[in-house]
Amino acid sequence: MRPVTRRQADHHAVRSAATVAQVMAALRQLLDGGEAFSEISVQRILEKAGVSRATFYGHFQSKSDVLVRLTNGLRESLLALAQQWDPGVSPDRLTRFFEEVIKIHRAHQSVLTAVREAATYDSTVDDFYAADLEGFDAVTLRFLLSEQATGLTPANLDAVSASRIIVWGGAQAIAHHIRVDDGSGDTVFARELALIWWHGAYRRPADA
């Protein structure tokens, strides 16, 4: 048996990456077209991507695996944005942060809707979705504790509870806003969210 050369291995890796991208793009196109994730079969993805069933399962475990990997890059982008989070000295910077978050969510609305839908019945997607929000929760909690240590956030704030409310409640609020608003209210929504977070947690009066 002739050994596989480095050049052949590199060529195989390029083809494999292209196939993965092709399948993920096919699912994205179906979702962007308005189809519900639960109604999209693997066969529909195969037809859209132009790949065989054997090729599909050579790269993915299931259609949920495709969705998770499709969302992974978006998740990393949002988490990187959250890690740069610095509310500054007023709610204004926080408002701009939320405007950017809403902008990203709008650009990927169909995919995020599919993730929330699938999380209700698919443990793989649910674990991914929960881990995503837990990552934001951890970032927020660290920041609140840091602010408490400097005396900017009152010591009587329960940072664990506050971070959960901020992150998990905020995610639901943003998702609902995007569903019911055409985008014209994004700035106002981001401002209200920033003010609620700012005065409700970050700079809550110590005697509240």
N, C-alpha and C positions, 0 to 999 in steps of 0.2 A: 504494500500500500504506500503510495507516494505521500510524503509528509506535506502538510499544509504550510505554504510559505507565508511570510509576513504580509506580502502584498495581497495574497488571496484572503487572508484574515481581515485585513483592512477593508477590502472590497466587500466582504460579507457583512462587516459591521456597518458600513455605509448603507448597504441595501436594507439591512435590518432596521436601521434608524429611519430610513425613508418609508418603510412599510408601516412602522409604528406611527409616524407623522401622518401618513395617508389615512390610516384607520381613525385616528383621533380627529382629523379634519372632517372625515365623513360623518362622524357622530355630531360634531359641532354644527355642520351644515343642516343636519336633520333637526336638531334642537332649535337652531336659528329660524328654521322654516315653520316653527310652531308646533312640532310634534312633541307629545309628552314622552318623557323617558320611559315610562312603564309600557307605552304602546310601541316602542321601537324594538324590533327583534334583532337578534344577531344577524339573521339573514338580510335584513334591510341594510345593516351596516356593511355587510359583505358586498352587496350589490352596489352600494354607493361608493365604496372604496375600491371596488374592482379587484378584490383578493379572494382567495379560496378559503374554505372553512379551516383546512389544515394549516394554512399560513396564519390565519387569525389566531387559532389556539396555540400556535407556535410562539406567539408574542404576548397574548393576553389570556387570563384565566376565565374571564367573563366580560359581558358588556359593562358591568359595574367597575371592573378593573380599568376599562377604557375611560370611563367617566372620572374615576379618581386620578388617573394619570393626566387626563386633560385638565383637571383642576389644579394639579400640583404646582405648576408654574405660577398660576394666579395666587395661590395660597402663599407661596414664598414671597411674592411681590408685596402682598398686603402685610405680611408679618414684618418684612423689612421696613415698610412704611411705619408700622406701629413702633418698631424699635427705635426709630428716629424721633419719636413723639416727644415734644417738649412744649407744653402749653404756654410757656413764656410768662409774661406779667399781666396778661389780660385774656379774655375769651377769643380775641381776634385770631390768634394763631391756631387755636383749637377749631375755630370755624373753618379756616382754610384747610385744615387737616380733614375735617369731615366732608368738605366739598370734594376733595380728592378721592376719598373713600367712596363716596356716592358715584363719582364719575367712573371709577373702576368697576363698581358693581353694575352700573348701567351698561357698560361696554360688554360685560359678560353675563348679562341678566339671564339668558336662556340656560346657560351652564349652571349657574348658581341655583336657579329654580329647580333644575333637575337634581342637583345634589340634595337640596332640602326635601324634595319629593322622595327620592330614593332612600334617604336616611330614615324614613318612617317605617320601612319594611326590609331594608337590606343592612345587615349588621356591618358589612365591610364599609359601606358608604357612611353609616352612622358613626363608626369608629373614627373615620377620617374627618367627618364634619365636627365631631366632638373634640378631636385633637386640635383641629384648626382653631376653634373658639377657646380652648384651654390655653393655647399658645398666646392668644391675645390677652386672656385673663391673667396669665402669669406676668406678662409685660406690664399690665396696668397695676397689678398688685405690687410689683417691685417699685414702681414709680410712686404710688401712694405711700408706701412705707418710707421711701426716701424723703418724700415731702414732709411726712410726719416727723422724721428725725431732725429735719431742719426747722421745724416749728411752723412751716407754711400751711400745712394741713393740720387741723385740730387733732389732738391726741384721742379725743372721745369718738372719733370716726372708727367704725369697725371696717378696716381696710379689706378684709376677706369678703364680707357681704357686699360692700360698695363696689368692688371690682367685678363681682359676679353680676350685679344689677347693671352696671355700666356696660359690660361687654355682651352678655347674653341678651339683655333687654334691648340694648342698642342695635344688635344684629337683627332682631325681629322688627324693630321700628324702621330701620333702613329698608329692609326687604318689603315691608308693607307700603312704605312711602313710594318706592319705585313702581310697585304694582298699580297704585292709584293716582300717581302724579305723572304728568307728561314731561316733566323736567323743568318746567317754568318755576316750580316752587322749591327747587333744590337748595338755592342759597338761603332762603328763609328757613327751611328745615334744618340745614346745617347750623345756622345761627342759633336756633332754639335748642338744638341738641347740645351745642357747645355751652350755652348759658346754663342749661339744666345740670350738666356735668360739672361745670365750673363752680356754680354756687351751691350745688347739692353735695359735692364731695371735696374737690380740690381746695376751694377757699370758703368752705362752710364756716359761718361764724362759730367761734368756740363755745358760745353759750346757747347754741341752737339745740 
